[in-house]
């Protein structure tokens, strides 16, 4: 039986090579795209995020994103008998809806094959955590059934969280993801807006931070509030690895048993989080 993991590209995973124990598990991903005039940046793991950020900083027109098509999702299924997929939040993207349409068409065309989709109500590193958990489930001995795997991953999603600190919310505001009033808070000189992904998948600000020290303190406070007790933390950054490493060190000092990974954000997360953005997915209560 072929069991496949899939995700849209906002999980920042073009393959499972960086996930321990995931060797040999088929993986398919469906890329999102950033559109700015006649320039298209495909989030396929090869996009130059720094060049994209520079271009968008000087571009005066409208920019937007496009979710994967139904056909791209179906291609990601890779003829799997059982497919388990993760999408970015349905509140801010049509990716989940597109994946559901692909699932329905796939199951109708291939009786007996099954697809389970998880609306992460999040993006980036929280999605990565869900993919990592799926890999653990598919590697378990004895192997859980389709129903058991689906129930386990849905339960796991209930205890993962996402928080982030952004220097700019311009692209989020221009694409209707946050209000212009909220975006102005992050537009003030030297201010980062700290926010969380709410239970409904929306952006929920919790602190306005002036300076790096206050930003890191706010994130550490949110980590505790979310029930973190030393499990997994995944940090992605948009062209600011030093800030991500400083937060990782604070977490390691406070929670010596924590499993921490730091990596650069891909094009889609880079577009919305913008230069200097930091996204943190973690296991909590």
KOLDRENGU-362392 format. One record per atom (N, C-alpha, C): x, y, z. Coordinates in pm, 1 decimal. Layout:
((X Y Z))
...
This chain:
((84.2 -119.9 0.0))
((0.0 0.0 0.0))
((87.6 124.8 0.0))
((57.5 216.0 -88.2))
((134.5 339.3 -97.7))
((65.9 448.0 -15.2))
((138.6 499.1 84.6))
((85.9 604.7 171.8))
((170.2 730.2 147.4))
((104.6 841.4 120.2))
((170.3 963.1 74.6))
((137.6 1078.9 168.6))
((235.9 1162.5 194.8))
((215.1 1288.8 266.5))
((222.1 1401.6 165.3))
((130.0 1496.1 174.3))
((131.5 1611.9 85.3))
((112.0 1739.6 167.2))
((155.4 1850.4 111.5))
((136.7 1981.3 175.2))
((145.8 2088.5 69.2))
((83.4 2202.1 94.2))
((111.0 2313.8 4.8))
((242.7 2377.4 47.4))
((297.1 2461.5 -37.4))
((434.6 2507.2 -18.3))
((452.6 2604.2 96.5))
((344.1 2649.8 158.9))
((363.0 2738.2 274.0))
((417.4 2662.6 394.9))
((426.3 2528.6 385.1))
((493.0 2451.2 490.1))
((645.0 2462.7 480.1))
((694.1 2525.4 371.8))
((839.1 2541.9 349.9))
((910.7 2406.9 343.3))
((848.0 2311.0 276.6))
((906.4 2178.5 258.1))
((887.6 2137.3 112.8))
((997.7 2127.3 39.1))
((990.5 2075.9 -97.2))
((1009.7 1925.1 -99.7))
((1061.7 1870.6 11.0))
((1078.8 1726.6 27.0))
((1087.8 1698.1 176.9))
((1108.5 1570.8 212.8))
((1114.8 1533.0 353.5))
((1257.7 1506.8 399.4))
((1355.8 1550.8 321.1))
((1495.5 1521.2 352.0))
((1539.5 1576.8 487.0))
((1479.7 1687.8 529.7))
((1519.9 1750.3 655.7))
((1445.9 1694.4 776.7))
((1358.4 1596.6 756.2))
((1280.0 1539.1 864.8))
((1335.6 1402.4 900.5))
((1395.2 1388.2 1018.6))
((1452.7 1258.6 1058.1))
((1347.5 1147.8 1056.9))
((1384.4 1033.6 1004.4))
((1295.4 918.9 1004.0))
((1194.8 916.1 892.7))
((1196.6 1017.1 805.9))
((1097.0 1023.8 698.8))
((1146.0 963.2 568.4))
((1265.1 904.3 570.7))
((1320.8 848.6 448.3))
((1227.0 745.0 387.4))
((1207.6 756.7 258.9))
((1127.9 659.0 186.6))
((979.4 688.0 182.3))
((931.6 784.8 259.4))
((789.5 819.4 254.5))
((764.8 909.3 134.6))
((676.4 872.6 43.8))
((647.6 960.6 -70.2))
((590.3 1093.2 -22.5))
((636.5 1200.9 -84.7))
((591.2 1334.1 -45.7))
((561.1 1415.2 -170.3))
((447.2 1480.3 -169.1))
((412.7 1569.3 -279.0))
((375.2 1705.9 -225.9))
((417.9 1809.7 -296.1))
((378.4 1943.0 -251.0))
((320.1 2022.2 -367.3))
((228.8 2108.9 -331.3))
((159.4 2191.7 -430.1))
((202.9 2336.3 -409.9))
((268.0 2397.3 -508.1))
((325.5 2530.1 -488.1))
((224.4 2643.2 -499.1))
((237.1 2740.1 -409.4))
((167.4 2866.8 -424.0))
((254.6 2959.6 -506.1))
((197.8 3072.1 -548.1))
((270.2 3164.3 -635.5))
((248.2 3307.8 -589.5))
((350.2 3389.2 -608.6))
((341.1 3532.0 -581.5))
((344.7 3603.4 -715.9))
((249.3 3692.1 -735.7))
((235.7 3760.5 -864.4))
((250.4 3910.7 -841.4))
((343.5 3971.5 -913.9))
((364.4 4116.6 -906.6))
((383.4 4167.5 -1048.9))
((277.4 4221.2 -1107.0))
((285.3 4266.1 -1245.4))
((311.9 4147.7 -1336.3))
((415.8 4156.2 -1417.3))
((450.2 4046.2 -1507.1))
((552.8 3951.2 -1446.3))
((583.4 3968.7 -1317.7))
((676.8 3879.5 -1248.9))
((599.4 3776.3 -1167.1))
((635.8 3651.4 -1180.6))
((576.5 3543.7 -1102.9))
((686.6 3475.0 -1023.7))
((668.1 3460.4 -893.5))
((762.0 3387.7 -808.9))
((691.9 3260.3 -761.9))
((739.6 3145.9 -808.0))
((678.7 3018.0 -773.3))
((745.8 2964.0 -647.9))
((665.6 2931.2 -548.7))
((718.4 2883.3 -420.6))
((746.7 2733.2 -430.0))
((850.1 2699.7 -504.4))
((881.9 2559.6 -529.8))
((1011.0 2514.7 -463.1))
((1060.2 2595.2 -368.8))
((1183.1 2561.0 -299.3))
((1307.9 2618.0 -363.4))
((1294.6 2675.4 -482.5))
((1411.0 2731.5 -551.4))
((1404.8 2883.1 -564.5))
((1294.2 2944.1 -523.7))
((1279.3 3089.2 -538.5))
((1382.7 3163.5 -453.6))
((1437.1 3270.8 -507.9))
((1532.7 3355.6 -437.3))
((1452.7 3457.1 -354.7))
((1437.1 3429.0 -225.2))
((1352.6 3512.5 -139.9))
((1410.6 3652.8 -124.8))
((1543.3 3664.4 -116.9))
((1605.6 3796.4 -104.4))
((1580.7 3880.9 -228.7))
((1595.0 3820.3 -347.7))
((1569.3 3893.4 -471.9))
((1422.7 3931.6 -482.4))
((1333.9 3842.7 -440.0))
((1191.5 3874.2 -440.8))
((1160.8 3990.7 -348.0))
((1217.6 3989.2 -227.7))
((1193.8 4097.0 -132.3))
((1245.3 4230.1 -186.1))
((1361.8 4228.5 -249.3))
((1416.7 4351.5 -307.4))
((1327.0 4403.6 -419.1))
((1280.4 4312.4 -502.3))
((1194.6 4354.0 -613.9))
((1063.6 4414.0 -562.2))
((1002.0 4347.2 -465.6))
((873.5 4394.2 -414.3))
((887.5 4527.4 -340.6))
((1005.7 4551.3 -281.3))
((1027.4 4677.6 -210.3))
((1026.1 4796.3 -304.8))
((1065.6 4773.9 -430.3))
((1069.4 4882.6 -528.1))
((948.9 4880.8 -622.4))
((872.2 4772.5 -619.7))
((758.0 4759.3 -710.5))
((641.3 4845.6 -661.8))
((584.1 4924.3 -750.1))
((478.9 5018.2 -712.4))
((337.7 4968.1 -740.4))
((326.3 4856.4 -810.1))
((194.1 4805.3 -845.0))
((138.9 4709.4 -741.7))
((32.8 4639.9 -778.1))
((-33.4 4546.1 -688.9))
((35.3 4409.5 -696.1))
((51.2 4347.1 -582.1))
((102.8 4210.8 -576.7))
((-0.3 4122.0 -507.6))
((1.5 3994.4 -542.1))
((-97.7 3902.6 -486.6))
((-40.0 3762.0 -484.9))
((-116.4 3669.7 -429.2))
((-74.8 3529.8 -427.8))
((-182.6 3444.5 -493.4))
((-142.0 3329.0 -543.5))
((-235.2 3235.2 -606.3))
((-213.9 3097.8 -544.5))
((-324.2 3034.5 -504.9))
((-314.4 2902.8 -442.7))
((-295.8 2795.3 -549.2))
((-256.0 2674.2 -510.6))
((-240.6 2565.8 -608.3))
((-374.1 2533.8 -674.8))
((-367.1 2495.4 -800.3))
((-487.7 2455.4 -872.6))
((-529.7 2315.3 -830.1))
((-650.7 2278.1 -865.6))
((-699.0 2142.8 -838.4))
((-607.0 2040.0 -904.1))
((-564.7 2069.3 -1026.9))
((-475.2 1978.0 -1097.9))
((-341.0 1963.0 -1028.9))
((-287.9 2072.0 -974.1))
((-160.4 2063.4 -903.3))
((-173.1 1980.7 -776.3))
((-286.5 1993.5 -709.5))
((-309.2 1910.6 -590.9))
((-320.7 1763.1 -630.4))
((-395.7 1734.2 -735.2))
((-410.0 1594.7 -777.2))
((-274.2 1534.5 -813.1))
((-188.5 1611.3 -878.9))
((-54.6 1562.6 -913.0))
((25.6 1531.2 -787.2))
((2.8 1607.4 -680.3))
((75.8 1584.3 -555.4))
((36.2 1453.8 -488.8))
((-81.9 1401.3 -521.1))
((-128.0 1276.6 -459.2))
((-42.3 1156.7 -500.5))
((24.4 1163.8 -614.5))
((120.5 1062.5 -659.0))
((64.7 919.6 -658.7))
((-59.9 903.8 -700.5))
((-121.3 770.4 -708.6))
((-120.1 698.1 -574.3))
((-128.1 772.2 -466.8))
((-129.0 709.8 -335.1))
((-258.7 637.0 -306.8))
((-246.8 525.1 -235.3))
((-366.5 454.9 -189.2))
((-427.8 528.3 -70.9))
((-340.7 579.6 15.6))
((-383.4 662.3 128.0))
((-298.1 788.9 127.4))
((-364.0 903.3 125.1))
((-294.5 1032.2 115.7))
((-334.0 1116.9 235.4))
((-235.5 1176.2 298.7))
((-258.3 1262.8 413.9))
((-196.9 1399.3 382.3))
((-281.3 1503.6 383.6))
((-235.0 1634.2 339.2))
((-258.2 1744.4 439.8))
((-175.2 1848.9 429.7))
((-182.4 1965.3 517.5))
((-183.4 2091.2 431.5))
((-275.9 2180.8 458.7))
((-282.0 2307.0 384.7))
((-270.0 2425.0 480.7))
((-236.5 2539.3 424.9))
((-237.1 2661.1 505.5))
((-381.2 2697.5 539.8))
((-397.9 2788.0 633.9))
((-529.4 2820.3 686.9))
((-631.4 2856.3 579.1))
((-748.1 2796.0 590.5))
((-855.0 2825.0 495.3))
((-911.9 2964.6 515.7))
((-881.9 3026.4 630.5))
((-930.2 3161.8 656.9))
((-863.4 3264.0 566.2))
((-737.6 3237.6 529.1))
((-661.2 3335.0 452.2))
((-625.6 3288.3 312.1))
((-660.7 3165.3 275.9))
((-624.1 3112.8 144.5))
((-728.5 3013.2 97.7))
((-740.3 2999.3 -34.9))
((-829.2 2899.7 -93.7))
((-758.9 2766.6 -116.6))
((-638.1 2750.6 -63.0))
((-562.1 2628.3 -84.8))
((-637.4 2505.3 -34.0))
((-696.7 2515.6 84.5))
((-770.1 2402.2 141.2))
((-890.5 2367.0 54.0))
((-962.8 2467.7 9.4))
((-1078.5 2443.5 -77.3))
((-1036.5 2374.0 -206.3))
((-927.0 2419.7 -264.8))
((-875.8 2358.9 -387.3))
((-834.6 2213.7 -363.1))
((-770.1 2187.9 -248.7))
((-728.8 2052.0 -214.4))
((-849.4 1961.6 -193.7))
((-955.6 2014.9 -133.3))
((-1077.2 1934.9 -113.2))
((-1141.1 1897.0 -246.1))
((-1141.2 1988.9 -340.5))
((-1195.0 1958.2 -473.1))
((-1111.9 1850.1 -541.0))
((-979.7 1858.1 -524.7))
((-892.3 1755.5 -581.6))
((-916.9 1620.9 -515.1))
((-933.5 1621.5 -384.5))
((-963.2 1496.9 -311.1))
((-1089.6 1430.8 -362.9))
((-1195.2 1509.6 -377.2))
((-1323.1 1453.7 -421.8))
((-1311.0 1393.3 -560.8))
((-1241.1 1462.5 -650.9))
((-1222.7 1411.6 -786.7))
((-1136.7 1286.2 -786.5))
((-1034.0 1285.9 -702.7))
((-940.3 1172.9 -696.0))
((-1009.2 1048.4 -642.8))
((-1084.0 1062.8 -534.8))
((-1152.3 947.7 -475.9))
((-1261.2 894.8 -568.5))
((-1326.8 983.9 -643.2))
((-1429.2 940.1 -738.2))
((-1367.0 863.6 -854.7))
((-1249.1 907.1 -898.0))
((-1183.0 842.8 -1011.5))
((-1112.0 714.1 -972.0))
((-1082.4 698.8 -842.5))
((-1007.7 581.0 -795.2))
((-1078.1 522.1 -673.7))
((-1185.7 447.6 -694.7))
((-1257.4 387.8 -581.3))
((-1164.5 304.5 -493.5))
((-1177.1 325.2 -364.1))
((-1093.0 253.4 -268.8))
((-975.9 334.5 -218.1))
((-932.6 435.1 -295.1))
((-826.7 523.1 -247.7))
((-887.1 631.4 -158.3))
((-808.2 677.9 -62.3))
((-863.4 770.7 36.6))
((-766.4 884.9 62.6))
((-824.4 1002.8 87.9))
((-745.7 1123.9 113.9))
((-799.5 1191.1 239.7))
((-710.0 1222.3 332.9))
((-747.6 1298.5 452.0))
((-671.6 1429.8 452.2))
((-744.3 1539.8 461.9))
((-682.9 1672.0 457.4))
((-696.5 1743.0 591.1))
((-590.0 1810.3 631.0))
((-587.4 1887.7 754.0))
((-580.2 2035.5 718.5))
((-681.3 2110.1 757.7))
((-673.9 2256.2 749.7))
((-594.7 2300.2 871.9))
((-470.7 2342.0 850.9))
((-383.1 2373.8 964.3))
((-431.4 2494.0 1045.0))
((-517.6 2576.9 984.0))
((-556.1 2704.4 1044.8))
((-432.0 2785.7 1079.0))
((-327.5 2766.5 999.6))
((-197.9 2827.4 1027.4))
((-116.1 2828.6 899.4))
((13.3 2837.8 914.7))
((103.9 2833.7 799.7))
((244.7 2803.0 849.5))
((340.2 2797.8 758.5))
((481.9 2789.7 792.1))
((519.2 2680.5 890.2))
((588.1 2717.5 999.0))
((643.7 2617.1 1089.7))
((540.4 2533.1 1163.3))
((420.2 2582.7 1184.4))
((318.4 2496.1 1245.5))
((278.7 2385.8 1148.4))
((268.7 2417.6 1019.4))
((242.5 2314.8 919.8))
((355.3 2211.8 916.9))
((477.6 2258.6 930.1))
((592.2 2166.6 930.9))
((580.4 2066.6 1046.1))
((539.5 2114.4 1163.5))
((520.3 2024.5 1276.9))
((417.0 1916.0 1244.3))
((310.1 1954.1 1178.4))
((205.8 1857.4 1144.4))
((258.9 1754.1 1045.3))
((336.7 1799.6 947.7))
((397.4 1706.3 852.2))
((492.9 1611.2 924.8))
((572.6 1663.9 1017.3))
((664.5 1578.8 1092.5))
((588.2 1471.9 1170.6))
((476.9 1510.3 1230.2))
((396.7 1413.2 1306.1))
((336.8 1308.6 1212.5))
((294.3 1349.4 1095.5))
((244.1 1252.8 997.9))
((351.8 1150.4 962.7))
((474.2 1196.8 943.9))
((583.7 1105.5 912.8))
((605.1 1005.6 1025.5))
((595.9 1051.4 1150.5))
((609.3 960.3 1264.2))
((499.0 855.7 1263.4))
((376.8 898.0 1235.2))
((264.3 805.2 1233.4))
((279.1 701.5 1123.1))
((323.8 745.3 1006.6))
((338.0 652.1 894.2))
((455.1 556.4 913.0))
((548.4 591.3 1000.6))
((663.3 505.2 1029.5))
((638.8 415.3 1150.7))
((527.9 434.7 1219.8))
((502.5 360.6 1342.7))
((484.1 210.9 1314.8))
((521.4 128.8 1413.4))
((500.8 -15.1 1408.6))
((424.3 -58.0 1534.2))
((308.8 -122.2 1517.3))
((243.6 -152.2 1388.8))
((185.1 -26.4 1326.3))
((169.6 -28.5 1196.0))
((120.3 88.8 1124.6))
((-26.0 115.2 1160.7))
((-59.2 238.3 1200.2))
((-199.0 270.0 1228.8))
((-281.9 267.6 1101.1))
((-409.8 240.5 1116.1))
((-500.4 239.8 1001.3))
((-520.2 381.6 948.6))
((-586.4 392.5 835.3))
((-618.0 523.8 779.3))
((-696.9 606.0 879.9))
((-799.8 544.3 939.4))
((-884.9 615.7 1035.3))
((-806.0 656.6 1159.0))
((-719.7 566.9 1207.7))
((-639.9 599.0 1326.0))
((-541.1 711.8 1297.6))
((-480.7 708.7 1179.2))
((-386.2 814.5 1142.7))
((-457.3 948.6 1131.4))
((-574.4 948.5 1067.1))
((-651.0 1072.3 1051.7))
((-691.3 1129.4 1187.1))
((-737.5 1043.0 1278.2))
((-779.0 1089.9 1410.2))
((-659.8 1142.6 1489.3))
((-545.6 1073.7 1478.3))
((-427.3 1115.0 1553.5))
((-374.6 1249.7 1505.4))
((-373.6 1271.8 1373.2))
((-319.2 1398.3 1323.5))
((-414.7 1513.6 1351.4))
((-544.5 1487.2 1348.9))
((-640.5 1592.5 1383.8))
((-625.6 1632.2 1530.8))
((-601.0 1532.7 1616.6))
((-581.4 1562.1 1758.9))
((-452.0 1639.5 1780.5))
((-347.9 1602.1 1707.0))
((-218.5 1671.5 1720.9))
((-231.6 1818.2 1680.6))
((-305.0 1844.7 1573.6))
((-319.2 1983.4 1530.0))
((-381.3 2071.3 1638.0))
((-460.8 2012.6 1723.6))
((-524.7 2089.7 1829.4))
((-424.4 2142.9 1932.0))
((-305.1 2083.7 1937.0))
((-208.0 2129.4 2037.5))
((-80.8 2188.2 1976.6))
((-86.0 2224.9 1850.6))
((23.3 2300.8 1790.8))
((-19.0 2446.7 1776.3))
((80.0 2534.7 1774.2))
((51.3 2678.0 1773.3))
((150.0 2751.1 1682.2))
((110.4 2871.4 1641.9))
((198.2 2957.4 1563.1))
((195.7 3097.7 1620.7))
((314.2 3154.8 1637.2))
((325.5 3296.4 1672.1))
((428.8 3357.8 1578.4))
((425.3 3488.1 1565.3))
((519.0 3552.7 1474.3))
((540.1 3697.5 1513.7))
((652.8 3750.3 1469.1))
((685.4 3891.4 1490.9))
((722.4 3951.2 1356.1))
((652.5 4057.0 1316.2))
((668.4 4114.5 1183.2))
((704.0 4262.8 1191.5))
((799.5 4301.4 1107.5))
((835.1 4443.1 1098.3))
((739.4 4518.1 1006.3))
((679.7 4447.5 911.7))
((589.2 4510.3 816.2))
((472.8 4417.0 786.7))
((352.7 4474.5 777.3))
((234.0 4398.7 739.3))
((176.7 4452.7 608.8))
((260.9 4518.0 530.1))
((213.6 4581.3 407.7))
((148.0 4481.9 313.5))
((214.7 4369.9 286.4))
((159.0 4272.7 193.1))
((35.8 4203.9 248.3))
((32.6 4180.8 378.5))
((-87.9 4123.7 439.5))
((-205.4 4219.5 425.7))
((-181.2 4347.8 449.7))
((-288.4 4446.9 439.4))
((-333.0 4466.0 294.9))
((-237.8 4473.6 201.7))
((-272.6 4494.7 61.6))
((-353.1 4379.3 2.4))
((-339.8 4260.9 63.0))
((-413.2 4144.6 14.9))
((-532.5 4109.1 103.4))
((-571.5 4203.0 189.2))
((-692.7 4186.3 268.2))
((-680.6 4087.3 382.2))
((-556.7 4051.6 422.2))
((-538.9 3954.5 530.0))
((-544.8 4019.3 667.6))
((-510.6 4147.0 678.1))
((-526.5 4222.2 802.4))
((-578.6 4360.7 766.1))
((-632.4 4430.0 864.0))
((-684.3 4563.7 838.6))
((-569.8 4663.3 825.6))
((-589.7 4771.6 750.1))
((-486.4 4874.8 740.0))
((-448.2 4932.8 875.9))
((-545.1 4938.3 969.3))
((-515.9 4992.3 1102.4))
((-415.0 4904.7 1175.3))
((-432.3 4772.4 1164.8))
((-337.6 4681.0 1227.7))
((-201.0 4692.5 1160.1))
((-201.2 4703.9 1027.3))
((-75.7 4714.1 953.1))
((4.3 4837.2 994.3))
((-64.8 4945.8 1027.0))
((3.9 5068.7 1066.4))
((83.5 5049.9 1195.2))
((37.7 4960.6 1282.3))
((108.7 4936.1 1407.4))
((249.5 4884.7 1380.7))
((261.1 4798.5 1277.4))
((392.1 4743.5 1244.3))
((472.4 4837.4 1155.2))
((408.8 4941.3 1105.1))
((477.8 5034.8 1017.1))
((550.0 5145.2 1090.6))
((531.6 5151.2 1221.3))
((598.8 5253.4 1300.1))
((747.3 5221.4 1311.6))
((829.2 5321.8 1314.2))
((973.8 5305.4 1315.9))
((1018.3 5221.5 1436.5))
((1091.2 5114.8 1407.6))
((1148.5 5033.5 1513.6))
((1051.7 4943.4 1585.4))
((929.6 4926.8 1532.0))
((827.6 4847.5 1600.6))
((802.6 4718.0 1525.2))
((800.5 4608.5 1599.4))
((755.7 4480.4 1545.0))
((621.8 4446.3 1608.7))
((532.3 4391.8 1529.2))
((404.8 4346.9 1581.4))
((413.4 4197.5 1608.1))
((387.6 4157.4 1732.1))
((384.2 4016.7 1768.0))
((239.6 3970.3 1762.5))
((216.3 3856.1 1699.5))
((80.4 3806.8 1680.7))
((80.4 3654.7 1685.4))
((-38.8 3599.0 1695.8))
((-57.0 3455.1 1695.4))
((-161.4 3417.6 1590.3))
((-159.7 3293.2 1547.1))
((-268.4 3240.4 1466.1))
((-378.3 3198.3 1562.4))
((-495.6 3257.1 1548.9))
((-604.5 3228.2 1640.9))
((-661.9 3089.0 1615.4))
((-752.5 3046.1 1701.6))
((-815.6 2914.3 1685.9))
((-896.4 2904.3 1557.7))
((-934.8 3019.2 1502.3))
((-1010.0 3019.4 1376.8))
((-920.1 3042.7 1256.3))
((-787.5 3052.7 1279.7))
((-693.9 3068.5 1169.3))
((-670.4 3211.6 1126.8))
((-714.3 3307.6 1206.7))
((-694.1 3447.7 1173.9))
((-574.8 3504.2 1250.8))
((-529.0 3622.3 1209.1))
((-414.4 3686.3 1272.3))
((-461.6 3766.6 1392.3))
((-402.6 3737.4 1508.3))
((-446.5 3797.3 1633.7))
((-327.0 3863.8 1703.1))
((-309.4 3995.1 1689.0))
((-196.3 4062.6 1753.4))
((-204.2 4051.8 1905.2))
((-87.3 4038.0 1970.8))
((-87.9 4035.3 2116.9))
((15.4 4130.5 2177.9))
((103.9 4188.2 2097.5))
((200.8 4283.3 2153.6))
((257.3 4372.3 2044.8))
((282.3 4497.0 2079.5))
((353.2 4591.1 1993.4))
((488.5 4615.8 2058.6))
((595.6 4575.0 1992.2))
((726.9 4570.6 2055.9))
((824.2 4667.6 1989.7))
((882.7 4753.1 2068.7))
((985.7 4842.3 2017.2))
((1121.7 4787.4 2061.8))
((1197.6 4739.9 1965.3))
((1328.4 4685.6 1996.8))
((1328.9 4534.3 2003.4))
((1447.2 4479.9 1979.9))
((1461.8 4334.5 1974.8))
((1436.9 4268.8 2110.0))
((1485.4 4327.9 2216.3))
((1471.6 4266.7 2348.8))
((1325.7 4247.9 2385.3))
((1243.6 4350.2 2361.6))
((1102.2 4339.6 2394.4))
((1031.0 4240.2 2302.2))
((1075.8 4233.4 2177.5))
((1016.7 4138.2 2084.4))
((1040.3 3995.3 2132.9))
((1164.0 3964.8 2168.4))
((1197.2 3829.9 2214.1))
((1126.5 3797.6 2345.4))
((1114.6 3895.7 2433.5))
((1045.1 3873.3 2559.9))
((897.7 3842.1 2535.9))
((836.2 3914.3 2442.7))
((695.3 3890.2 2411.3))
((675.3 3749.7 2354.9))
((766.0 3705.7 2268.2))
((754.9 3572.4 2210.8))
((776.3 3464.0 2315.8))
((870.3 3484.3 2405.3))
((891.6 3387.3 2512.5))
((768.5 3379.6 2603.6))
((704.9 3492.8 2628.7))
((583.4 3493.9 2708.5))
((470.5 3418.9 2640.4))
((458.9 3435.5 2509.9))
((354.4 3365.5 2434.8))
((381.1 3215.1 2431.0))
((506.8 3176.7 2426.5))
((543.0 3035.5 2429.0))
((490.3 2971.1 2558.0))
((511.8 3038.3 2669.5))
((463.2 2986.9 2797.5))
((311.2 2986.7 2802.3))
((249.6 3092.9 2752.6))
((103.2 3101.8 2753.6))
((39.8 2990.1 2672.9))
((108.5 2949.6 2564.7))
((56.2 2843.4 2479.8))
((77.1 2704.5 2535.3))
((137.5 2692.9 2652.1))
((153.7 2563.4 2716.5))
((277.5 2487.4 2674.7))
((377.6 2557.4 2619.1))
((499.2 2487.9 2579.0))
((571.1 2432.4 2701.0))
((616.3 2306.1 2690.7))
((680.5 2241.9 2804.9))
((809.2 2171.9 2765.8))
((868.7 2214.0 2654.4))
((995.7 2155.1 2615.3))
((987.6 2057.1 2500.5))
((885.4 2063.5 2418.5))
((873.3 1976.8 2301.6))
((939.7 2037.3 2179.4))
((872.7 2025.4 2065.4))
((929.1 2075.4 1940.6))
((899.6 2223.3 1919.5))
((1000.1 2293.5 1867.0))
((985.4 2432.8 1822.4))
((1050.7 2443.6 1684.9))
((979.4 2502.8 1590.1))
((1034.3 2524.5 1457.1))
((1028.1 2673.9 1427.3))
((1145.1 2733.7 1397.8))
((1155.1 2877.4 1373.8))
((1196.7 2902.2 1229.9))
((1116.2 2977.4 1158.3))
((1156.3 3020.7 1024.5))
((1170.1 3172.5 1024.1))
((1261.4 3220.6 943.2))
((1288.9 3364.4 941.1))
((1295.5 3412.1 796.4))
((1267.4 3540.7 779.2))
((1278.0 3602.4 647.1))
((1401.5 3691.5 647.0))
((1513.6 3633.2 607.8))
((1639.1 3706.7 591.1))
((1687.6 3770.9 720.3))
((1663.0 3704.3 833.0))
((1713.2 3753.5 962.0))
((1746.2 3634.3 1051.8))
((1845.0 3556.4 1010.0))
((1884.4 3438.5 1087.7))
((1936.4 3475.5 1226.7))
((2011.6 3585.1 1244.0))
((2059.1 3617.9 1378.8))
((1947.3 3632.8 1481.2))
((1836.7 3697.3 1442.5))
((1724.4 3712.1 1535.6))
((1665.7 3575.8 1570.1))
((1649.3 3490.9 1469.4))
((1594.7 3357.1 1493.5))
((1686.0 3277.3 1585.9))
((1816.3 3288.4 1568.2))
((1910.0 3215.1 1652.6))
((1908.1 3267.0 1795.7))
((1889.4 3397.4 1811.3))
((1882.7 3451.1 1947.7))
((1759.1 3398.2 2019.9))
((1647.8 3389.6 1949.2))
((1528.0 3332.6 2011.4))
((1549.7 3184.2 2040.6))
((1610.2 3113.2 1948.4))
((1637.4 2970.9 1970.1))
((1723.7 2950.3 2094.8))
((1821.9 3036.7 2115.4))
((1908.4 3024.9 2232.4))
((1831.8 3052.6 2362.0))
((1742.6 3150.7 2358.7))
((1660.4 3178.6 2476.5))
((1571.7 3058.9 2510.1))
((1513.6 2999.0 2407.1))
((1428.1 2882.7 2430.1))
((1509.0 2765.9 2485.8))
((1627.8 2743.9 2429.5))
((1712.8 2634.2 2475.7))
((1754.6 2654.0 2621.5))
((1780.6 2779.0 2659.4))
((1819.4 2806.9 2798.0))
((1702.5 2782.0 2893.6))
((1582.2 2821.3 2851.7))
((1465.1 2808.0 2938.5))
((1408.3 2665.7 2937.9))
((1426.6 2596.3 2825.9))
((1371.4 2460.8 2810.9))
((1481.0 2370.1 2752.7))
((1570.5 2320.6 2836.6))
((1685.5 2243.9 2786.1))
((1647.9 2121.6 2703.9))
((1529.0 2065.6 2724.2))
((1488.7 1945.4 2650.7))
((1421.5 1976.7 2517.0))
((1408.8 2104.5 2484.7))
((1336.5 2142.4 2362.8))
((1408.6 2092.9 2237.5))
((1329.1 2053.2 2138.9))
((1377.8 2012.3 2006.3))
((1356.9 2131.8 1914.0))
((1466.6 2202.1 1880.4))
((1457.7 2330.2 1809.9))
((1524.5 2320.3 1673.9))
((1458.8 2374.7 1573.0))
((1518.9 2384.4 1440.0))
((1494.8 2524.8 1385.9))
((1596.9 2580.8 1321.2))
((1589.4 2714.5 1261.2))
((1618.3 2701.7 1112.3))
((1538.2 2767.9 1029.3))
((1557.3 2758.3 884.4))
((1495.4 2880.7 816.0))
((1536.6 2911.4 693.5))
((1481.3 3027.0 622.1))
((1341.3 2999.2 568.0))
((1257.7 3099.7 569.2))
((1123.0 3088.0 513.5))
((1130.2 3082.7 361.4))
((1032.6 3016.4 301.3))
((1023.0 3012.6 156.4))
((954.4 3136.4 101.4))
((918.1 3130.8 -25.5))
((867.2 3249.5 -94.0))
((732.0 3295.9 -40.6))
((638.4 3201.9 -18.5))
((504.8 3242.7 25.0))
((509.8 3304.6 163.9))
((573.1 3235.1 259.6))
((584.7 3291.7 394.2))
((670.2 3417.6 392.2))
((771.7 3420.1 304.8))
((854.9 3538.4 292.4))
((777.9 3658.1 239.2))
((684.3 3631.5 149.6))
((602.0 3739.6 94.4))
((515.5 3802.2 203.1))
((447.9 3720.0 281.9))
((356.6 3774.0 382.2))
((427.4 3822.1 509.3))
((531.6 3748.8 553.7))
((601.3 3791.5 675.2))
((697.3 3906.4 646.5))
((743.1 3919.1 522.4))
((831.7 4025.9 476.2))
((968.2 4022.1 546.3))
((1058.7 4101.2 493.8))
((1196.7 4101.4 544.3))
((1198.2 4129.8 694.9))
((1273.5 4048.5 767.8))
((1282.4 4065.2 912.4))
((1176.6 3989.3 990.0))
((1085.5 3923.1 919.0))
((979.7 3848.6 986.0))
((1030.5 3720.2 1049.2))
((968.2 3683.1 1159.5))
((1004.2 3561.3 1232.2))
((875.8 3485.5 1263.5))
((873.0 3355.7 1228.6))
((756.8 3271.4 1252.6))
((799.5 3154.1 1340.5))
((715.8 3121.5 1439.8))
((751.4 3018.5 1536.9))
((635.0 2921.6 1554.1))
((656.5 2796.5 1518.0))
((558.3 2691.7 1543.8))
((605.0 2609.3 1661.9))
((511.9 2573.7 1751.2))
((552.5 2498.5 1869.9))
((440.3 2407.8 1919.9))
((482.4 2303.9 1990.9))
((387.3 2213.8 2056.2))
((349.6 2272.2 2191.6))
((220.7 2271.8 2221.8))
((176.3 2325.0 2348.2))
((63.1 2242.7 2405.1))
((-17.5 2306.0 2485.2))
((-129.6 2237.9 2548.0))
((-251.1 2240.7 2457.6))
